[in-house]
Structure formats: C-alpha cells, structure tokens
Amino acid sequence: MAFLGVPSGANNTEARDILSTSKVRYEGVVRDNIFNDFVTLDILRKKDRMRMQNGGLSIGITIEYAKNTTFSELAYFDTIDTSPQKNFQSAEYKWGYYAGSVSLSHQEVRQNAGDNIVNLVDGKFKSAMSSVSDLINQHLYASSFQTNRINTLVTLIDATSTIGEVNSTAQTFWQATNTTGGSFGAQGMSDLETTYNAVSSSANRSAPDILVTTSTIHGFYNLALQAQQRYSSNDTAASSFINLKFKNADIVWDEVCTAGVIYLLNSNALELIIDSGTNFIFTNPVEATNQAAEVTKLLVMMQLTVNNRRRLAKINTITA
C-alpha cells in the first residue's frame, strides 16, 4: 500500500492518483512528442507508413523479388504457362524494446506539498519523453545495429548487411544503392541526380520522396540552388523543419544524421511497426521495493522495417 501523502494530511491513495493522472495525460503527449521531434519518423507518420501489430515473436514482411513470368501473348488454343512461381520471400524483423521509469519519492512529495507537486511530476514526465526521444533518434542513425534496438538507417541502406534475416550479399535484389561522394560543390548535384535515378522507376512511379542529411550538407545544397531554390509547400513544411526540394523529394536535416551522408528514402519501402499493446504506455504506479517511492514505467515496442531495399540509397563521404 502506498504511503505518500500529498498534500499534508491527505490519504495514501492521493499520491498514487497524481502519478496515475499524469501517466494517462502524458501517454498521448509522448506519442506526439516522439514523432514531432524525429524528422524521419515524423514524415513516415504523415505519409501513413506506420502500422500497429498485436504483438508476436517477430514482424513478418513479404518482399517481392521477381516477376511472374507466366504471361505472354496468346493465340487461339495456345498453351498457358501454369508453372509455379517463386517470386516472394519473407523478411523477419525482431522487435526493438525500450523502457524507462518515472519515480516520485516521499521526500520529494513532502518538499513540494500543495500545487508544486503537480509541477514536479509534470517535469519528470517531460524529462522521460525527452530522454526516450533522444535515445531512439540516436539509434536510428547508429553506426551498427544492436539487439533490442530500432533498426539503424546506416545498415538498412547498404549492400552487404543481413536485414530481416535476408542476406543481401547472396540475394542481390536485397541491396540498397551506395554512392561514394566527394566535394558537394564539384559533384554534389550530379551525385544526387545519378543516385536518385538509380533507385527510381521509370516515370518516377516509385522514387525517393524524402532526403535526410546533416545541417551542413543541407546548407551546401541550399547555397548550390541559389536563385533557383525551391521550398517545400506540402505537409512536411508544417512540421517546423526547414525544407528544400530535389525533384519531388523534400530535403530535410536531422541533428544526429550520419556526418557526410545524404539518405535517399522512399517512404513506400519503409514501414514503422508498433506493438499495439506497448505504444509508448506508462504502467500503473507501484510502490518501489525497499524505497520510499512510487514508480511508473514508460514502455514501447517498435521496429523500422524495409520491404524493398532497392528503392533506398545513400551518398557517403560528402565534403564542401
């Protein structure tokens, strides 16, 4: 049974009620904060590339790696090809899982009795939101994938990593495009043109629609455009990120994006899967064992998945 008293003279349930009320209020705020602060994930949300899945050991994604070759022209009683087709394969992604806690000690309660306790608890929940946001965003651009984390774009967009249990070295259809860059002033626009076209279909029916880079390279591009620069006018601009355009793609920057890199992302090739029962939730507060404190935990289970790596690319080693 909880022992905290808020304010002086209140019964034990009031302290727990404060955490309980705050956790309900902040669950929705956490979700909004997570995606508003993430350039890449915010755009996936706006492009409807988020999906809830009801748990499971892993996430299965069907990938198409070959065409159906049974079709041909036909005359009268010609034979129709009915040979079995093997043009689909499954990619399997393990969940990323994040957890942290918000605690409230008896001493803090007594030192902040009255209205001040609400401000204290609100501050703790805001700190939790900021902390999990920063961590997930850092992992999104980590140099290598680690178990129980969200996938990193660094390995999702290369030509050698095993992604979704599919070996891209053996399965060449599962390779992303990697372009070695150089001086942006000398070859940046040419590299963008070549790489963009390499991962686009004819008539741009499927092409990169978001380019993510660093603030430095974003500045190089801005200067290169000079009087011809085009600013984004779609919903991405409303998210408070300063955007430019390359063809039909928005160019945005993320403060933790890999140095010297432009990622060319096709949102149709990416999907953020979130466990419906662990969607940035706060657990019911409980009394901490052997401590004069109450604790609630923030939990999220999610993963960034790819269904077509051939539509993704990056340009490396970009300098001024």
ZISULCOR-V115439 format. One record per residue. N is the residue number from 0. RES is the residue in three letters. NEAR is the number of other C-alpha atoms within 10 Angstrom. D_CENTER is the distance of its C-alpha to the mean C-alpha in Angstrom with 1 decimal. Layout:
{{N,RES,NEAR,D_CENTER} {N,RES,NEAR,D_CENTER}}
This chain:
{{0,MET,8,39.5} {1,ALA,18,37.9} {2,PHE,16,40.3} {3,LEU,25,38.6} {4,GLY,18,40.7} {5,VAL,23,39.2} {6,PRO,18,41.3} {7,SER,11,44.6} {8,GLY,7,46.4} {9,ALA,11,43.5} {10,ASN,13,43.1} {11,ASN,14,40.6} {12,THR,14,38.3} {13,GLU,16,37.5} {14,ALA,23,35.3} {15,ARG,24,33.2} {16,ASP,14,33.1} {17,ILE,17,31.6} {18,LEU,26,28.6} {19,SER,17,28.4} {20,THR,11,28.5} {21,SER,17,25.9} {22,LYS,25,23.4} {23,VAL,14,23.8} {24,ARG,13,23.5} {25,TYR,19,20.4} {26,GLU,18,18.3} {27,GLY,13,17.6} {28,VAL,15,17.3} {29,VAL,24,14.7} {30,ARG,16,12.4} {31,ASP,13,13.2} {32,ASN,17,13.0} {33,ILE,20,9.5} {34,PHE,19,8.2} {35,ASN,18,11.3} {36,ASP,18,10.7} {37,PHE,18,7.3} {38,VAL,21,8.6} {39,THR,20,6.0} {40,LEU,20,4.0} {41,ASP,20,7.8} {42,ILE,20,9.0} {43,LEU,20,7.5} {44,ARG,16,9.1} {45,LYS,13,12.1} {46,LYS,13,12.5} {47,ASP,13,12.6} {48,ARG,17,10.0} {49,MET,17,9.3} {50,ARG,13,12.0} {51,MET,14,13.8} {52,GLN,14,15.7} {53,ASN,10,18.7} {54,GLY,15,18.3} {55,GLY,10,19.8} {56,LEU,9,20.1} {57,SER,13,17.3} {58,ILE,20,15.4} {59,GLY,14,17.6} {60,ILE,16,16.7} {61,THR,13,19.7} {62,ILE,16,19.9} {63,GLU,14,22.9} {64,TYR,15,24.4} {65,ALA,12,27.9} {66,LYS,11,29.9} {67,ASN,10,32.6} {68,THR,13,35.7} {69,THR,11,38.3} {70,PHE,10,38.7} {71,SER,7,41.7} {72,GLU,6,44.5} {73,LEU,9,47.1} {74,ALA,6,50.8} {75,TYR,5,53.0} {76,PHE,6,53.0} {77,ASP,8,50.6} {78,THR,8,48.6} {79,ILE,11,45.0} {80,ASP,10,42.7} {81,THR,9,41.4} {82,SER,9,40.1} {83,PRO,9,37.1} {84,GLN,11,33.8} {85,LYS,12,31.2} {86,ASN,12,28.3} {87,PHE,12,25.4} {88,GLN,13,23.7} {89,SER,15,21.2} {90,ALA,17,18.1} {91,GLU,17,17.4} {92,TYR,21,14.3} {93,LYS,21,14.9} {94,TRP,24,13.0} {95,GLY,21,11.2} {96,TYR,16,13.3} {97,TYR,18,13.5} {98,ALA,14,16.7} {99,GLY,14,18.8} {100,SER,15,21.9} {101,VAL,19,23.8} {102,SER,18,27.5} {103,LEU,24,30.6} {104,SER,17,33.9} {105,HIS,18,37.4} {106,GLN,12,38.4} {107,GLU,15,35.6} {108,VAL,22,36.6} {109,ARG,15,40.2} {110,GLN,12,39.5} {111,ASN,16,37.6} {112,ALA,15,39.7} {113,GLY,13,39.8} {114,ASP,10,37.2} {115,ASN,13,35.7} {116,ILE,20,34.1} {117,VAL,16,31.8} {118,ASN,11,30.7} {119,LEU,14,30.2} {120,VAL,20,28.0} {121,ASP,18,25.9} {122,GLY,12,25.4} {123,LYS,17,24.3} {124,PHE,25,21.7} {125,LYS,15,20.3} {126,SER,13,20.3} {127,ALA,18,18.3} {128,MET,22,15.6} {129,SER,15,15.5} {130,SER,12,15.6} {131,VAL,20,12.7} {132,SER,19,10.5} {133,ASP,15,11.9} {134,LEU,12,11.6} {135,ILE,19,7.9} {136,ASN,23,7.5} {137,GLN,17,10.4} {138,HIS,19,9.4} {139,LEU,26,6.5} {140,TYR,19,9.8} {141,ALA,20,12.3} {142,SER,13,15.4} {143,SER,14,15.3} {144,PHE,19,13.7} {145,GLN,12,15.3} {146,THR,10,16.1} {147,ASN,14,14.4} {148,ARG,21,11.2} {149,ILE,26,7.7} {150,ASN,28,8.3} {151,THR,22,8.8} {152,LEU,23,9.1} {153,VAL,20,12.6} {154,THR,19,13.8} {155,LEU,24,11.9} {156,ILE,25,13.7} {157,ASP,22,17.2} {158,ALA,21,20.4} {159,THR,17,21.4} {160,SER,20,18.8} {161,THR,17,19.1} {162,ILE,22,15.8} {163,GLY,21,16.0} {164,GLU,12,19.6} {165,VAL,16,20.6} {166,ASN,16,22.4} {167,SER,19,21.7} {168,THR,13,24.9} {169,ALA,11,27.0} {170,GLN,13,25.1} {171,THR,13,25.0} {172,PHE,16,23.4} {173,TRP,25,20.1} {174,GLN,25,20.1} {175,ALA,23,17.9} {176,THR,19,19.9} {177,ASN,16,20.4} {178,THR,18,22.8} {179,THR,11,24.7} {180,GLY,20,25.0} {181,GLY,17,27.5} {182,SER,12,29.0} {183,PHE,20,27.0} {184,GLY,15,30.3} {185,ALA,11,32.1} {186,GLN,12,29.6} {187,GLY,20,26.2} {188,MET,15,26.9} {189,SER,13,28.4} {190,ASP,18,25.5} {191,LEU,20,23.1} {192,GLU,12,25.5} {193,THR,11,26.1} {194,THR,20,22.5} {195,TYR,26,21.4} {196,ASN,14,24.4} {197,ALA,15,23.9} {198,VAL,22,20.7} {199,SER,17,22.0} {200,SER,13,24.4} {201,SER,9,27.8} {202,ALA,7,28.0} {203,ASN,12,24.3} {204,ARG,7,23.7} {205,SER,15,20.4} {206,ALA,25,19.1} {207,PRO,27,16.3} {208,ASP,19,15.4} {209,ILE,23,13.1} {210,LEU,25,14.0} {211,VAL,22,12.2} {212,THR,25,14.7} {213,THR,20,16.5} {214,SER,16,18.8} {215,THR,15,21.8} {216,ILE,22,21.0} {217,HIS,21,20.1} {218,GLY,13,23.6} {219,PHE,17,25.2} {220,TYR,20,24.1} {221,ASN,19,25.2} {222,LEU,13,28.6} {223,ALA,15,29.0} {224,LEU,14,28.8} {225,GLN,9,31.4} {226,ALA,8,33.2} {227,GLN,9,31.3} {228,GLN,14,27.9} {229,ARG,15,26.0} {230,TYR,15,23.6} {231,SER,19,21.1} {232,SER,12,22.6} {233,ASN,10,20.1} {234,ASP,11,17.8} {235,THR,19,15.3} {236,ALA,15,18.2} {237,ALA,11,18.6} {238,SER,16,15.5} {239,SER,11,17.6} {240,PHE,15,16.0} {241,ILE,15,18.9} {242,ASN,22,18.5} {243,LEU,22,20.8} {244,LYS,20,21.1} {245,PHE,21,21.8} {246,LYS,13,23.4} {247,ASN,12,21.2} {248,ALA,19,17.9} {249,ASP,24,16.7} {250,ILE,25,16.5} {251,VAL,24,14.5} {252,TRP,22,14.3} {253,ASP,18,12.1} {254,GLU,14,14.4} {255,VAL,16,12.8} {256,CYS,21,12.4} {257,THR,21,14.8} {258,ALA,16,18.3} {259,GLY,18,20.2} {260,VAL,21,17.4} {261,ILE,26,16.3} {262,TYR,23,13.4} {263,LEU,27,14.5} {264,LEU,25,11.9} {265,ASN,23,13.2} {266,SER,22,11.1} {267,ASN,18,13.6} {268,ALA,18,12.8} {269,LEU,19,9.2} {270,GLU,20,8.5} {271,LEU,18,6.3} {272,ILE,21,9.3} {273,ILE,23,10.4} {274,ASP,21,14.0} {275,SER,16,16.2} {276,GLY,14,18.3} {277,THR,20,15.9} {278,ASN,18,13.7} {279,PHE,26,13.8} {280,ILE,22,17.6} {281,PHE,25,20.5} {282,THR,17,23.3} {283,ASN,17,26.9} {284,PRO,23,28.4} {285,VAL,17,31.0} {286,GLU,19,33.6} {287,ALA,15,32.7} {288,THR,9,35.1} {289,ASN,6,37.8} {290,GLN,9,36.3} {291,ALA,14,37.3} {292,ALA,20,33.8} {293,GLU,22,31.5} {294,VAL,18,27.9} {295,THR,23,24.9} {296,LYS,18,21.6} {297,LEU,23,18.0} {298,LEU,18,16.1} {299,VAL,22,12.8} {300,MET,22,12.2} {301,MET,27,9.0} {302,GLN,23,7.8} {303,LEU,22,5.8} {304,THR,24,9.2} {305,VAL,26,11.4} {306,ASN,18,14.7} {307,ASN,19,16.3} {308,ARG,24,15.8} {309,ARG,22,18.9} {310,ARG,27,17.1} {311,LEU,29,14.8} {312,ALA,28,16.4} {313,LYS,25,16.6} {314,ILE,21,19.7} {315,ASN,17,20.6} {316,THR,15,23.2} {317,ILE,19,23.5} {318,THR,17,26.2} {319,ALA,13,28.2}}
